[in-house]
Amino acid sequence: ESGSEDIDILPNGLAFISSGLKYPGLKSFAPDKPGEIFLVDLNEEKPRAVELRISRGFDLASFNPHGISTYID
């Protein structure tokens, strides 16, 4: 609904998507909604984005994701 800002795709086909960036001068489709991170399994026949739950104690109200990257150990 509020558009994705960035995507990072792992070698195993899992994609992480950041969404909900609010930036001065840019129209926001959901100005009161905090940012979100979604997971998409690109190996599925009909991939769909699933919102990931963010841990308790995290300041979700001010979450404004700009970019995303992963680290594989």
Gaussian input, Z-matrix of N, CA and C with variables (Angstrom, degrees):
# hf/3-21g

backbone

0 1
 N
 C     1     B1
 C     2     B2     1     A1
 N     3     B3     2     A2     1     D1
 C     4     B4     3     A3     2     D2
 C     5     B5     4     A4     3     D3
 N     6     B6     5     A5     4     D4
 C     7     B7     6     A6     5     D5
 C     8     B8     7     A7     6     D6
 N     9     B9     8     A8     7     D7
 C    10    B10     9     A9     8     D8
 C    11    B11    10    A10     9     D9
 N    12    B12    11    A11    10    D10
 C    13    B13    12    A12    11    D11
 C    14    B14    13    A13    12    D12
 N    15    B15    14    A14    13    D13
 C    16    B16    15    A15    14    D14
 C    17    B17    16    A16    15    D15
 N    18    B18    17    A17    16    D16
 C    19    B19    18    A18    17    D17
 C    20    B20    19    A19    18    D18
 N    21    B21    20    A20    19    D19
 C    22    B22    21    A21    20    D20
 C    23    B23    22    A22    21    D21
 N    24    B24    23    A23    22    D22
 C    25    B25    24    A24    23    D23
 C    26    B26    25    A25    24    D24
 N    27    B27    26    A26    25    D25
 C    28    B28    27    A27    26    D26
 C    29    B29    28    A28    27    D27
 N    30    B30    29    A29    28    D28
 C    31    B31    30    A30    29    D29
 C    32    B32    31    A31    30    D30
 N    33    B33    32    A32    31    D31
 C    34    B34    33    A33    32    D32
 C    35    B35    34    A34    33    D33
 N    36    B36    35    A35    34    D34
 C    37    B37    36    A36    35    D35
 C    38    B38    37    A37    36    D36
 N    39    B39    38    A38    37    D37
 C    40    B40    39    A39    38    D38
 C    41    B41    40    A40    39    D39
 N    42    B42    41    A41    40    D40
 C    43    B43    42    A42    41    D41
 C    44    B44    43    A43    42    D42
 N    45    B45    44    A44    43    D43
 C    46    B46    45    A45    44    D44
 C    47    B47    46    A46    45    D45
 N    48    B48    47    A47    46    D46
 C    49    B49    48    A48    47    D47
 C    50    B50    49    A49    48    D48
 N    51    B51    50    A50    49    D49
 C    52    B52    51    A51    50    D50
 C    53    B53    52    A52    51    D51
 N    54    B54    53    A53    52    D52
 C    55    B55    54    A54    53    D53
 C    56    B56    55    A55    54    D54
 N    57    B57    56    A56    55    D55
 C    58    B58    57    A57    56    D56
 C    59    B59    58    A58    57    D57
 N    60    B60    59    A59    58    D58
 C    61    B61    60    A60    59    D59
 C    62    B62    61    A61    60    D60
 N    63    B63    62    A62    61    D61
 C    64    B64    63    A63    62    D62
 C    65    B65    64    A64    63    D63
 N    66    B66    65    A65    64    D64
 C    67    B67    66    A66    65    D65
 C    68    B68    67    A67    66    D66
 N    69    B69    68    A68    67    D67
 C    70    B70    69    A69    68    D68
 C    71    B71    70    A70    69    D69
 N    72    B72    71    A71    70    D70
 C    73    B73    72    A72    71    D71
 C    74    B74    73    A73    72    D72
 N    75    B75    74    A74    73    D73
 C    76    B76    75    A75    74    D74
 C    77    B77    76    A76    75    D75
 N    78    B78    77    A77    76    D76
 C    79    B79    78    A78    77    D77
 C    80    B80    79    A79    78    D78
 N    81    B81    80    A80    79    D79
 C    82    B82    81    A81    80    D80
 C    83    B83    82    A82    81    D81
 N    84    B84    83    A83    82    D82
 C    85    B85    84    A84    83    D83
 C    86    B86    85    A85    84    D84
 N    87    B87    86    A86    85    D85
 C    88    B88    87    A87    86    D86
 C    89    B89    88    A88    87    D87
 N    90    B90    89    A89    88    D88
 C    91    B91    90    A90    89    D89
 C    92    B92    91    A91    90    D90
 N    93    B93    92    A92    91    D91
 C    94    B94    93    A93    92    D92
 C    95    B95    94    A94    93    D93
 N    96    B96    95    A95    94    D94
 C    97    B97    96    A96    95    D95
 C    98    B98    97    A97    96    D96
 N    99    B99    98    A98    97    D97
 C   100   B100    99    A99    98    D98
 C   101   B101   100   A100    99    D99
 N   102   B102   101   A101   100   D100
 C   103   B103   102   A102   101   D101
 C   104   B104   103   A103   102   D102
 N   105   B105   104   A104   103   D103
 C   106   B106   105   A105   104   D104
 C   107   B107   106   A106   105   D105
 N   108   B108   107   A107   106   D106
 C   109   B109   108   A108   107   D107
 C   110   B110   109   A109   108   D108
 N   111   B111   110   A110   109   D109
 C   112   B112   111   A111   110   D110
 C   113   B113   112   A112   111   D111
 N   114   B114   113   A113   112   D112
 C   115   B115   114   A114   113   D113
 C   116   B116   115   A115   114   D114
 N   117   B117   116   A116   115   D115
 C   118   B118   117   A117   116   D116
 C   119   B119   118   A118   117   D117
 N   120   B120   119   A119   118   D118
 C   121   B121   120   A120   119   D119
 C   122   B122   121   A121   120   D120
 N   123   B123   122   A122   121   D121
 C   124   B124   123   A123   122   D122
 C   125   B125   124   A124   123   D123
 N   126   B126   125   A125   124   D124
 C   127   B127   126   A126   125   D125
 C   128   B128   127   A127   126   D126
 N   129   B129   128   A128   127   D127
 C   130   B130   129   A129   128   D128
 C   131   B131   130   A130   129   D129
 N   132   B132   131   A131   130   D130
 C   133   B133   132   A132   131   D131
 C   134   B134   133   A133   132   D132
 N   135   B135   134   A134   133   D133
 C   136   B136   135   A135   134   D134
 C   137   B137   136   A136   135   D135
 N   138   B138   137   A137   136   D136
 C   139   B139   138   A138   137   D137
 C   140   B140   139   A139   138   D138
 N   141   B141   140   A140   139   D139
 C   142   B142   141   A141   140   D140
 C   143   B143   142   A142   141   D141
 N   144   B144   143   A143   142   D142
 C   145   B145   144   A144   143   D143
 C   146   B146   145   A145   144   D144
 N   147   B147   146   A146   145   D145
 C   148   B148   147   A147   146   D146
 C   149   B149   148   A148   147   D147
 N   150   B150   149   A149   148   D148
 C   151   B151   150   A150   149   D149
 C   152   B152   151   A151   150   D150
 N   153   B153   152   A152   151   D151
 C   154   B154   153   A153   152   D152
 C   155   B155   154   A154   153   D153
 N   156   B156   155   A155   154   D154
 C   157   B157   156   A156   155   D155
 C   158   B158   157   A157   156   D156
 N   159   B159   158   A158   157   D157
 C   160   B160   159   A159   158   D158
 C   161   B161   160   A160   159   D159
 N   162   B162   161   A161   160   D160
 C   163   B163   162   A162   161   D161
 C   164   B164   163   A163   162   D162
 N   165   B165   164   A164   163   D163
 C   166   B166   165   A165   164   D164
 C   167   B167   166   A166   165   D165
 N   168   B168   167   A167   166   D166
 C   169   B169   168   A168   167   D167
 C   170   B170   169   A169   168   D168
 N   171   B171   170   A170   169   D169
 C   172   B172   171   A171   170   D170
 C   173   B173   172   A172   171   D171
 N   174   B174   173   A173   172   D172
 C   175   B175   174   A174   173   D173
 C   176   B176   175   A175   174   D174
 N   177   B177   176   A176   175   D175
 C   178   B178   177   A177   176   D176
 C   179   B179   178   A178   177   D177
 N   180   B180   179   A179   178   D178
 C   181   B181   180   A180   179   D179
 C   182   B182   181   A181   180   D180
 N   183   B183   182   A182   181   D181
 C   184   B184   183   A183   182   D182
 C   185   B185   184   A184   183   D183
 N   186   B186   185   A185   184   D184
 C   187   B187   186   A186   185   D185
 C   188   B188   187   A187   186   D186
 N   189   B189   188   A188   187   D187
 C   190   B190   189   A189   188   D188
 C   191   B191   190   A190   189   D189
 N   192   B192   191   A191   190   D190
 C   193   B193   192   A192   191   D191
 C   194   B194   193   A193   192   D192
 N   195   B195   194   A194   193   D193
 C   196   B196   195   A195   194   D194
 C   197   B197   196   A196   195   D195
 N   198   B198   197   A197   196   D196
 C   199   B199   198   A198   197   D197
 C   200   B200   199   A199   198   D198
 N   201   B201   200   A200   199   D199
 C   202   B202   201   A201   200   D200
 C   203   B203   202   A202   201   D201
 N   204   B204   203   A203   202   D202
 C   205   B205   204   A204   203   D203
 C   206   B206   205   A205   204   D204
 N   207   B207   206   A206   205   D205
 C   208   B208   207   A207   206   D206
 C   209   B209   208   A208   207   D207
 N   210   B210   209   A209   208   D208
 C   211   B211   210   A210   209   D209
 C   212   B212   211   A211   210   D210
 N   213   B213   212   A212   211   D211
 C   214   B214   213   A213   212   D212
 C   215   B215   214   A214   213   D213
 N   216   B216   215   A215   214   D214
 C   217   B217   216   A216   215   D215
 C   218   B218   217   A217   216   D216

   B1=1.4527
   B2=1.5179
   B3=1.3376
   B4=1.4669
   B5=1.5215
   B6=1.3231
   B7=1.4576
   B8=1.5118
   B9=1.3200
   B10=1.4587
   B11=1.5190
   B12=1.3268
   B13=1.4578
   B14=1.5220
   B15=1.3343
   B16=1.4603
   B17=1.5224
   B18=1.3307
   B19=1.4618
   B20=1.5206
   B21=1.3296
   B22=1.4618
   B23=1.5268
   B24=1.3243
   B25=1.4631
   B26=1.5213
   B27=1.3376
   B28=1.4641
   B29=1.5255
   B30=1.3306
   B31=1.4695
   B32=1.5351
   B33=1.3458
   B34=1.4686
   B35=1.5261
   B36=1.3440
   B37=1.4551
   B38=1.5140
   B39=1.3298
   B40=1.4620
   B41=1.5225
   B42=1.3248
   B43=1.4598
   B44=1.5244
   B45=1.3196
   B46=1.4565
   B47=1.5253
   B48=1.3288
   B49=1.4568
   B50=1.5265
   B51=1.3304
   B52=1.4657
   B53=1.5239
   B54=1.3154
   B55=1.4592
   B56=1.5238
   B57=1.3214
   B58=1.4580
   B59=1.5118
   B60=1.3265
   B61=1.4596
   B62=1.5232
   B63=1.3111
   B64=1.4579
   B65=1.5205
   B66=1.3118
   B67=1.4558
   B68=1.5237
   B69=1.3406
   B70=1.4702
   B71=1.5340
   B72=1.3158
   B73=1.4466
   B74=1.5175
   B75=1.3297
   B76=1.4630
   B77=1.5239
   B78=1.3283
   B79=1.4618
   B80=1.5243
   B81=1.3138
   B82=1.4606
   B83=1.5220
   B84=1.3382
   B85=1.4594
   B86=1.5262
   B87=1.3241
   B88=1.4671
   B89=1.5290
   B90=1.3361
   B91=1.4673
   B92=1.5254
   B93=1.3188
   B94=1.4583
   B95=1.5249
   B96=1.3278
   B97=1.4650
   B98=1.5300
   B99=1.3402
   B100=1.4681
   B101=1.5274
   B102=1.3166
   B103=1.4524
   B104=1.5196
   B105=1.3386
   B106=1.4600
   B107=1.5256
   B108=1.3288
   B109=1.4591
   B110=1.5225
   B111=1.3221
   B112=1.4542
   B113=1.5240
   B114=1.3256
   B115=1.4562
   B116=1.5262
   B117=1.3354
   B118=1.4599
   B119=1.5208
   B120=1.3253
   B121=1.4680
   B122=1.5268
   B123=1.3266
   B124=1.4582
   B125=1.5224
   B126=1.3366
   B127=1.4570
   B128=1.5283
   B129=1.3206
   B130=1.4605
   B131=1.5303
   B132=1.3195
   B133=1.4640
   B134=1.5276
   B135=1.3365
   B136=1.4630
   B137=1.5284
   B138=1.3363
   B139=1.4747
   B140=1.5298
   B141=1.3256
   B142=1.4608
   B143=1.5224
   B144=1.3012
   B145=1.4623
   B146=1.5251
   B147=1.3290
   B148=1.4629
   B149=1.5269
   B150=1.3276
   B151=1.4607
   B152=1.5321
   B153=1.3229
   B154=1.4647
   B155=1.5235
   B156=1.3329
   B157=1.4638
   B158=1.5165
   B159=1.3117
   B160=1.4574
   B161=1.5187
   B162=1.3204
   B163=1.4667
   B164=1.5192
   B165=1.3260
   B166=1.4616
   B167=1.5159
   B168=1.3203
   B169=1.4532
   B170=1.5223
   B171=1.3217
   B172=1.4612
   B173=1.5260
   B174=1.3247
   B175=1.4627
   B176=1.5220
   B177=1.3060
   B178=1.4545
   B179=1.5279
   B180=1.3315
   B181=1.4595
   B182=1.5249
   B183=1.3249
   B184=1.4650
   B185=1.5271
   B186=1.3282
   B187=1.4668
   B188=1.5230
   B189=1.3267
   B190=1.4601
   B191=1.5299
   B192=1.3469
   B193=1.4648
   B194=1.5295
   B195=1.3185
   B196=1.4710
   B197=1.5164
   B198=1.3181
   B199=1.4591
   B200=1.5158
   B201=1.3211
   B202=1.4564
   B203=1.5258
   B204=1.3062
   B205=1.4669
   B206=1.5212
   B207=1.3160
   B208=1.4518
   B209=1.5214
   B210=1.3096
   B211=1.4574
   B212=1.5161
   B213=1.3106
   B214=1.4571
   B215=1.5215
   B216=1.3312
   B217=1.4707
   B218=1.5112
   A1=111.82
   A2=117.82
   A3=119.10
   A4=111.85
   A5=117.51
   A6=120.56
   A7=113.29
   A8=115.83
   A9=119.53
   A10=109.44
   A11=115.86
   A12=120.91
   A13=110.70
   A14=117.22
   A15=120.73
   A16=109.45
   A17=115.24
   A18=121.24
   A19=108.38
   A20=116.37
   A21=121.94
   A22=106.92
   A23=116.12
   A24=121.27
   A25=109.36
   A26=116.04
   A27=121.65
   A28=110.28
   A29=117.95
   A30=121.12
   A31=113.53
   A32=117.47
   A33=120.33
   A34=113.41
   A35=117.98
   A36=121.04
   A37=115.27
   A38=118.50
   A39=120.27
   A40=108.68
   A41=116.01
   A42=121.68
   A43=109.70
   A44=116.43
   A45=122.81
   A46=107.77
   A47=116.25
   A48=121.82
   A49=109.25
   A50=116.56
   A51=120.11
   A52=108.07
   A53=115.77
   A54=120.60
   A55=110.33
   A56=115.16
   A57=119.57
   A58=114.91
   A59=118.72
   A60=120.88
   A61=110.51
   A62=115.28
   A63=121.61
   A64=107.01
   A65=116.19
   A66=121.77
   A67=108.49
   A68=118.01
   A69=119.85
   A70=111.57
   A71=115.87
   A72=121.16
   A73=114.12
   A74=117.60
   A75=121.88
   A76=109.15
   A77=116.70
   A78=120.11
   A79=109.69
   A80=116.42
   A81=122.03
   A82=108.31
   A83=116.17
   A84=120.54
   A85=111.93
   A86=116.59
   A87=121.33
   A88=108.33
   A89=117.88
   A90=120.95
   A91=115.12
   A92=118.37
   A93=120.93
   A94=112.71
   A95=117.26
   A96=120.95
   A97=109.10
   A98=117.72
   A99=119.29
   A100=111.47
   A101=116.07
   A102=121.00
   A103=111.88
   A104=115.40
   A105=120.46
   A106=109.71
   A107=115.00
   A108=122.59
   A109=106.95
   A110=116.21
   A111=121.98
   A112=109.93
   A113=116.02
   A114=123.45
   A115=108.10
   A116=115.77
   A117=121.53
   A118=107.65
   A119=116.83
   A120=121.45
   A121=107.06
   A122=115.99
   A123=121.22
   A124=112.84
   A125=117.49
   A126=121.82
   A127=112.15
   A128=117.03
   A129=120.96
   A130=110.36
   A131=115.78
   A132=120.50
   A133=111.45
   A134=115.56
   A135=120.87
   A136=108.47
   A137=116.93
   A138=120.12
   A139=111.30
   A140=115.15
   A141=120.31
   A142=108.61
   A143=115.89
   A144=121.71
   A145=109.83
   A146=116.00
   A147=122.47
   A148=107.47
   A149=116.56
   A150=120.52
   A151=109.60
   A152=115.70
   A153=119.99
   A154=109.61
   A155=115.64
   A156=120.80
   A157=108.85
   A158=116.14
   A159=121.58
   A160=108.01
   A161=115.88
   A162=122.65
   A163=112.94
   A164=115.01
   A165=121.06
   A166=109.08
   A167=115.71
   A168=120.47
   A169=112.19
   A170=117.22
   A171=121.59
   A172=107.91
   A173=117.68
   A174=121.44
   A175=109.35
   A176=116.39
   A177=122.95
   A178=111.96
   A179=117.25
   A180=120.99
   A181=112.00
   A182=117.34
   A183=120.04
   A184=112.41
   A185=117.82
   A186=121.60
   A187=109.52
   A188=116.03
   A189=123.06
   A190=107.82
   A191=117.93
   A192=120.41
   A193=113.47
   A194=114.42
   A195=121.53
   A196=106.81
   A197=115.51
   A198=120.77
   A199=111.50
   A200=115.26
   A201=121.24
   A202=107.07
   A203=115.53
   A204=120.20
   A205=107.69
   A206=116.00
   A207=121.16
   A208=109.33
   A209=114.79
   A210=121.70
   A211=107.32
   A212=117.21
   A213=121.79
   A214=107.70
   A215=116.03
   A216=121.78
   A217=109.05
   D1=-38.59
   D2=-176.95
   D3=-104.72
   D4=7.53
   D5=175.74
   D6=83.16
   D7=151.59
   D8=178.28
   D9=-96.71
   D10=150.27
   D11=-178.58
   D12=-102.00
   D13=-39.90
   D14=-176.48
   D15=-154.99
   D16=163.45
   D17=179.76
   D18=-143.04
   D19=143.89
   D20=173.67
   D21=-133.27
   D22=123.98
   D23=-176.72
   D24=-108.10
   D25=125.05
   D26=178.92
   D27=-80.40
   D28=159.01
   D29=178.97
   D30=-56.55
   D31=-27.10
   D32=-178.81
   D33=-83.79
   D34=2.80
   D35=176.55
   D36=94.65
   D37=1.39
   D38=175.59
   D39=-84.53
   D40=133.05
   D41=-179.27
   D42=-116.62
   D43=132.18
   D44=175.31
   D45=-106.71
   D46=131.48
   D47=-175.72
   D48=-124.53
   D49=128.01
   D50=173.66
   D51=-94.39
   D52=143.41
   D53=-175.09
   D54=-146.01
   D55=151.69
   D56=172.76
   D57=98.63
   D58=20.77
   D59=179.34
   D60=-62.08
   D61=131.21
   D62=174.28
   D63=-115.55
   D64=122.21
   D65=-175.10
   D66=-135.40
   D67=135.09
   D68=-179.80
   D69=-54.02
   D70=131.37
   D71=178.67
   D72=90.70
   D73=-13.43
   D74=177.89
   D75=-98.96
   D76=133.41
   D77=177.53
   D78=-64.02
   D79=133.13
   D80=176.08
   D81=-108.91
   D82=126.17
   D83=-179.34
   D84=-79.78
   D85=-17.63
   D86=179.04
   D87=-142.18
   D88=71.28
   D89=-173.12
   D90=-61.94
   D91=-24.33
   D92=-178.12
   D93=-97.85
   D94=-0.33
   D95=-178.09
   D96=-96.43
   D97=132.31
   D98=178.38
   D99=-70.38
   D100=165.18
   D101=177.57
   D102=-64.96
   D103=165.29
   D104=-177.71
   D105=-142.69
   D106=160.35
   D107=171.17
   D108=-121.52
   D109=131.89
   D110=179.89
   D111=-116.60
   D112=155.07
   D113=176.16
   D114=-121.65
   D115=133.72
   D116=176.71
   D117=-129.14
   D118=127.94
   D119=175.50
   D120=-93.64
   D121=104.15
   D122=-176.51
   D123=-73.47
   D124=-5.13
   D125=176.50
   D126=-81.18
   D127=-16.22
   D128=-178.92
   D129=-73.34
   D130=151.68
   D131=179.13
   D132=-62.20
   D133=-40.88
   D134=177.14
   D135=-125.55
   D136=82.52
   D137=-177.44
   D138=-59.59
   D139=144.25
   D140=176.16
   D141=-141.10
   D142=148.12
   D143=179.86
   D144=-80.92
   D145=131.43
   D146=178.25
   D147=-119.79
   D148=125.43
   D149=179.35
   D150=-68.88
   D151=130.86
   D152=176.80
   D153=-86.28
   D154=140.15
   D155=175.85
   D156=-75.22
   D157=138.46
   D158=178.66
   D159=-102.38
   D160=138.01
   D161=-174.90
   D162=-54.18
   D163=147.63
   D164=173.52
   D165=-61.80
   D166=150.25
   D167=179.60
   D168=91.64
   D169=-12.68
   D170=178.13
   D171=-83.32
   D172=137.73
   D173=-179.52
   D174=-77.11
   D175=80.93
   D176=-176.13
   D177=-66.57
   D178=-31.77
   D179=-177.41
   D180=-60.27
   D181=-30.91
   D182=-178.70
   D183=-104.56
   D184=9.50
   D185=-178.45
   D186=-68.35
   D187=118.41
   D188=-175.36
   D189=-136.76
   D190=74.25
   D191=-171.74
   D192=-66.75
   D193=132.00
   D194=176.16
   D195=-129.25
   D196=95.68
   D197=-177.22
   D198=94.07
   D199=168.48
   D200=176.44
   D201=-162.24
   D202=145.64
   D203=174.67
   D204=-150.13
   D205=159.63
   D206=179.34
   D207=-123.65
   D208=157.17
   D209=176.58
   D210=-126.38
   D211=125.41
   D212=178.77
   D213=-106.80
   D214=123.02
   D215=-179.03
   D216=-101.81

